[in-house]
Amino acid sequence: MKIRSPIVSVLGHVDHGKTTLLDYVRGSTVADREAGGITQHIGATEIPIDTINKICGNFIARLSIKDTIPGLFFIDTPGHAAFTSLRKRGGALADLAILIVDINEGFKPQTYEAINILKMYKTPFIVVANKIDRIFGWEVHEGASFMESFKQQAPVVQTELDLKVYDLVGKLHEEGFQSERFDRVNDFSSQISIIPICAKSGEGIVELIAMLLGLAQEYLTEQLEIHEDAPAKGTVLEVKEETGLGVTVDSIIYDGVIRDGDEIALMDTNNLVKTKIRSILRPLPLEEMRDSKKKFKKVDEVVAAAGIKITAPNLDDVVSGSPLRVLSDEEDAEAELLKELEDITVDTDDEGLFVKADTLGSLEAVVHLLKEMDIPIRSAEIGDVSKRDVIDASIAKDENIEHGVIIAFNVKVHPKAENDLSNSGVKLFAGDVIYQITEDYEAWVQERKEAQKKQWLESIIKPAKLMILPKLIFRQSKPAICGIEVEAGTVKQGYSLMNANGDYVGTIASMEDKGETLTAISRGQRVAMAINDAIAGKDFEEGDSLFVDIPEKHYKILEREFKDKLNEDEFTALDEILEIKRIKDKDWGKFGLFE
Ligand SMILES: Nc1nc2c(ncn2[C@@H]2O[C@H](COP(=O)(O)OP(=O)(O)OP(=O)(O)O)[C@@H](O)[C@H]2O)c(=O)[nH]1
């Protein structure tokens, strides 16, 4: 068993300094390049332990880190898109992550997104609080450790920094993490270290590197064990067309050995792709690159961890995030890959939303998040939103509006699908921050529920009470016409009326006030009312109170769902109506055992 270097990714909000940090980490060893200070991979940079020892020897001694880990392997492309692409079955490819936060700006949408992704993959991480040089009064000490530089700051500046660090501690706490400034952490397995740094001047970088190494040694060595002679396992970072080489795949190999001429298996959106390696390429050292047009050099074999470019036939449809396996014991590797593809794309429900994403990894992340929210998924695929997606969603919409929805992460709508989309009424939730898309979707569902409830409430017959005004009976019957005043609630045309004994009186045919026909009138209004079926003097008298006859089902809905929506006078009328109803049926309005 050999131990490989831990793979480290940098995540964080846009402009918080991911690239600057990576540049510094790589640049800090550039002088040493020829002496083996740094190993350039495709898509990654490795800093060997000797170089690390040179840069931060003191710290490493203090943290009692041994030389068992060969170095640190930094993925060159920062950001969570790269992070989710670089997946392997059941987790992230990165063993460790650096979450970078601008100390002056604090948490931003993509910071939360990164945390969600790290939580999902259970990836251990260190928080770096970047741009400390922007704290008012900070005196820059190029390349110094954080502690050294901190000691030399004025007390107000030190206090200011600590306040900002505590803001981050608070935010991390809200996300369910215990954290502390790294020098105050007493248990690295339960607390997250926050390292204040300046990616421009390099302050704090030595501590960052030492901490990464310390964490890897303490908690990851088992996961870093590799089988040097086993068929390689890797992940596709990017599929790229290269002049003179055709379509190539850039991949990170995290276990085993890969050789020129090996048979490998990869994935396109739906199938296994098998091919034979034509060549394995590594970057040409910078010095040599200057003298030639070539960027790569051919190698016969590489052992994990490594970043390589592979040329081979049939790579055109391979997707980024695809697993890569060297096939030796073909059946096993193939079956494993197929199962993996199934895990991500086929584990869907009969009904639900349509999900599109740009890579296998991001698709997996979106699907995972939606499932956690108990949102059913009908289909999950890689690629832009197509005409077919819109048609499928539109069919689903006819059955359930909430399923006529497409969630699109980091992909575009195909121009041919745009028209259909706007005509179909299918809802599209698109963006590049997963949790914002899901939040928007949830807000929309909530809004729809509220609107539905409102519509429902409007169709429900609500309690109301009216009085037959004295000396204002204009006609005895067919229909009876009389002056009334509404005493509680709202009375509408078509409502049935009952008297104080619960007997049916008649149905409101029409209402009129000063020559104007009204369909609904409220408390305090006086109108002339025509009542079908009723005979004045027999079914009611002047001065009688009449009540709206509420169907029992409506009463129950009011009681259960909308009681808080009734006015005080409606509330009292409802009580009166209940009492009247129970004269004839003592169980009226009571809920049955199974209701
Ligand atoms: N003052 C100061 N500026 C910094 C520091 N780190 C980064 N910056 C600046 O912040 C800006 C953004 O930095 P980047 O490294 O490009 O940020 P990023 O997170 O990689 O941004 P994207 O790649 O666009 O997501 C640049 O102008 C950097 O020069 C720092 O420590 N101090």
The ligand as an ORCA input file, in Angstrom:
! r2SCAN-3c Opt
* xyz 0 1
  N      -6.586     43.185     -1.449
  C      -6.707     41.910     -1.760
  N      -7.247     41.588     -2.927
  C      -7.364     40.287     -3.235
  C      -6.921     39.265     -2.371
  N      -7.193     38.080     -2.944
  C      -7.765     38.343     -4.127
  N      -7.876     39.672     -4.307
  C      -8.453     40.363     -5.455
  O      -9.823     40.030     -5.551
  C     -10.217     39.916     -6.905
  C     -10.816     38.564     -7.174
  O      -9.875     37.553     -6.960
  P      -9.892     36.186     -7.744
  O      -8.772     35.389     -7.236
  O      -9.996     36.416     -9.199
  O     -11.260     35.641     -7.214
  P     -11.989     34.307     -7.618
  O     -12.699     33.869     -6.403
  O     -11.040     33.376     -8.252
  O     -12.998     34.853     -8.658
  P     -13.740     34.042     -9.809
  O     -12.682     33.170    -10.449
  O     -14.215     35.134    -10.718
  O     -14.804     33.273     -9.149
  C      -8.970     40.182     -7.727
  O      -8.972     41.525     -8.121
  C      -7.838     39.903     -6.760
  O      -6.698     40.637     -7.056
  C      -6.334     39.660     -1.119
  O      -5.922     38.868     -0.289
  N      -6.266     40.986     -0.891
*
